[in-house]
Amino acid sequence: MAKDMDAFKNKMELVETKDPEIDKPVFRRPGFEGIKTLGEIDERIAAFIRKARDDKELTRAELAPLLGLSMQVYGRYERAFSKMHVTRMIHLCEILGFMPMEMLFSAAPHLWGRTPEEARDTMELAQQVVSLPHGTKRDLLALVKKMVALERAADGADKHQS
């Protein structure tokens, strides 16, 4: 059975666009400032890792060997010349101590909410939860699950009354 791709695109709020790096049209969800090119996203990621390295007071020459790279090869990531693989991102997270969601948020905050404020709040909430002790996380998870169930029940009641 064929999917209704137009319905899928509408549901996901995807729009057709051209990107200089891809020779065919692609579908993207616009961010708060429109659709960023893949190159612009790479530049945001490069700026994030440069700042993360600076925050740890490491030079490129000090960080590169920890990643098994030469300084020149690592520098390509910070200049957005080379694209980063997910495995390299994970390795950077281990060494520089940031969560992957922080890097992704720096590049595409619209994935965290419908407005910049909602996106920032969602990111801050996630960061706060990550910092909690495990027992508190478990209690919070149980509470959130109850809240979601109540919200869904209320939504279902509203739909039946309409």
VEXDREN-2710 file (C-alpha; in Angstrom, 1 decimal):
% VEXDREN-2710
k/r/px/py/pz
1/MET/0.0/0.0/0.0
2/ALA/1.5/3.3/-1.1
3/LYS/1.8/6.1/1.5
4/ASP/0.3/9.5/0.9
5/MET/3.5/11.4/0.8
6/ASP/1.8/14.7/0.5
7/ALA/-0.1/14.1/3.8
8/PHE/3.2/13.0/5.4
9/LYS/5.0/16.2/4.2
10/ASN/2.1/18.3/5.5
11/LYS/2.0/16.5/8.8
12/MET/5.8/17.0/9.3
13/GLU/5.6/20.6/8.0
14/LEU/8.2/19.9/5.3
15/VAL/8.8/22.2/2.4
16/GLU/10.7/21.6/-0.8
17/THR/14.0/23.4/-1.0
18/LYS/17.3/23.4/-2.9
19/ASP/20.6/23.1/-1.1
20/PRO/23.9/23.9/-2.8
21/GLU/25.4/20.7/-1.5
22/ILE/22.7/18.4/-3.0
23/ASP/21.9/18.3/-6.7
24/LYS/18.2/17.3/-6.2
25/PRO/15.4/19.0/-4.3
26/VAL/15.1/18.1/-0.6
27/PHE/12.4/18.5/1.9
28/ARG/13.2/20.4/5.2
29/ARG/11.3/21.8/8.1
30/PRO/11.9/25.5/8.3
31/GLY/13.7/26.8/11.4
32/PHE/13.0/30.1/13.3
33/GLU/15.0/32.0/10.7
34/GLY/13.8/30.0/7.6
35/ILE/15.6/27.1/6.1
36/LYS/19.4/27.0/6.8
37/THR/21.6/25.3/4.2
38/LEU/23.5/22.2/5.2
39/GLY/26.6/24.4/5.1
40/GLU/25.1/26.9/7.6
41/ILE/24.3/24.0/9.9
42/ASP/27.9/22.7/9.6
43/GLU/29.1/26.2/10.5
44/ARG/26.9/26.3/13.6
45/ILE/28.3/22.9/14.7
46/ALA/31.9/24.1/14.0
47/ALA/31.3/27.1/16.2
48/PHE/29.8/24.9/19.0
49/ILE/32.8/22.5/19.1
50/ARG/35.3/25.4/18.9
51/LYS/33.6/27.0/21.9
52/ALA/33.4/23.7/23.8
53/ARG/37.1/23.2/23.2
54/ASP/37.9/26.8/24.3
55/ASP/35.7/26.4/27.4
56/LYS/37.9/23.4/28.4
57/GLU/40.9/25.6/27.8
58/LEU/42.4/23.2/25.3
59/THR/44.2/24.0/22.1
60/ARG/43.6/22.2/18.8
61/ALA/47.0/20.7/19.2
62/GLU/46.1/19.3/22.7
63/LEU/42.6/18.0/21.7
64/ALA/43.4/16.4/18.3
65/PRO/45.6/13.6/19.7
66/LEU/42.8/12.7/22.2
67/LEU/40.6/12.1/19.1
68/GLY/43.3/10.2/17.3
69/LEU/43.6/13.0/14.7
70/SER/46.2/15.4/13.5
71/MET/45.7/19.1/14.4
72/GLN/45.1/19.8/10.7
73/VAL/42.4/17.2/10.4
74/TYR/40.7/18.3/13.6
75/GLY/40.9/21.9/12.5
76/ARG/38.8/21.1/9.4
77/TYR/35.9/20.3/11.8
78/GLU/36.2/23.7/13.5
79/ARG/36.3/25.4/10.2
80/ALA/33.3/23.5/8.9
81/PHE/35.4/22.2/6.1
82/SER/34.9/18.5/7.0
83/LYS/31.5/17.0/7.9
84/MET/31.4/15.3/11.3
85/HIS/30.2/11.7/11.6
86/VAL/28.0/10.8/14.5
87/THR/30.8/8.6/15.9
88/ARG/33.1/11.5/16.0
89/MET/30.5/13.6/17.7
90/ILE/30.1/11.0/20.4
91/HIS/33.9/10.9/20.9
92/LEU/33.9/14.7/21.2
93/CYS/31.1/14.5/23.8
94/GLU/33.1/12.0/25.8
95/ILE/36.2/14.2/25.8
96/LEU/34.7/17.7/26.1
97/GLY/31.9/16.7/28.4
98/PHE/28.8/18.0/26.5
99/MET/25.6/16.2/25.6
100/PRO/24.9/15.5/21.9
101/MET/21.6/17.4/22.3
102/GLU/23.5/20.6/23.1
103/MET/25.4/20.4/19.8
104/LEU/22.3/19.6/17.9
105/PHE/20.4/22.4/19.6
106/SER/23.1/24.9/18.6
107/ALA/22.6/23.9/14.9
108/ALA/18.8/23.4/14.8
109/PRO/16.9/24.8/17.8
110/HIS/13.6/24.6/16.0
111/LEU/13.7/20.8/16.6
112/TRP/13.1/21.6/20.3
113/GLY/9.9/23.7/20.0
114/ARG/7.6/25.8/17.9
115/THR/9.0/29.1/19.1
116/PRO/12.5/30.2/20.2
117/GLU/11.2/30.5/23.8
118/GLU/9.7/27.0/23.8
119/ALA/12.9/25.6/22.3
120/ARG/15.1/27.3/24.9
121/ASP/12.8/26.1/27.7
122/THR/12.8/22.5/26.4
123/MET/16.6/22.5/26.2
124/GLU/17.0/24.0/29.6
125/LEU/14.6/21.4/31.1
126/ALA/16.5/18.6/29.4
127/GLN/19.8/20.0/30.8
128/GLN/18.3/20.3/34.3
129/VAL/17.0/16.7/34.2
130/VAL/20.4/15.3/33.0
131/SER/22.0/16.9/36.1
132/LEU/19.6/15.3/38.6
133/PRO/20.6/12.2/40.6
134/HIS/19.2/8.9/39.3
135/GLY/16.6/8.4/42.0
136/THR/15.2/11.9/41.4
137/LYS/15.1/11.2/37.6
138/ARG/13.1/8.0/38.3
139/ASP/10.6/9.9/40.5
140/LEU/10.3/12.7/37.9
141/LEU/9.8/10.2/35.1
142/ALA/6.9/8.6/37.0
143/LEU/5.4/12.0/37.6
144/VAL/5.7/13.1/34.0
145/LYS/4.2/9.8/32.8
146/LYS/1.1/10.5/35.1
147/MET/0.9/14.0/33.7
148/VAL/1.0/12.8/30.1
149/ALA/-1.7/10.2/30.8
150/LEU/-3.9/12.8/32.4
151/GLU/-3.4/15.2/29.5
152/ARG/-4.2/12.5/27.0
153/ALA/-7.3/11.6/28.9
154/ALA/-8.4/15.2/29.0
155/ASP/-7.7/15.6/25.2
156/GLY/-9.8/12.5/24.6
157/ALA/-12.7/13.8/26.7
158/ASP/-12.5/17.1/24.8
159/LYS/-12.7/15.3/21.5
160/HIS/-15.7/13.3/22.5
161/GLN/-17.6/16.4/23.7
162/SER/-17.0/18.3/20.4
END
